Amino acid sequence: VLTEYILVSATSAVTVTIAGVVKEAVTIV
């Protein structure tokens, strides 16, 4: 369960990071 929680947290963090990068790229363009 703990491993699953960590995996979900990591995935969410990566998703948020990618979304932020894409948003920045769109704003710049």
C-alpha positions, -999 to +999 in steps of 0.1 A: +000+000+000+028+024+009+046+016-024+014+022-043+009+056-025+045+066-033+040+056-070+008+076-073+024+106-056+054+104-080+031+100-110+010+130-099+041+151-094+055+142-128+021+150-144+019+184-127+055+192-137+048+182-174+016+202-173+035+232-160+062+229-187+036+227-214+017+257-200+049+277-200+058+266-235+023+276-247+026+310-229+060+317-245+048+307-280 
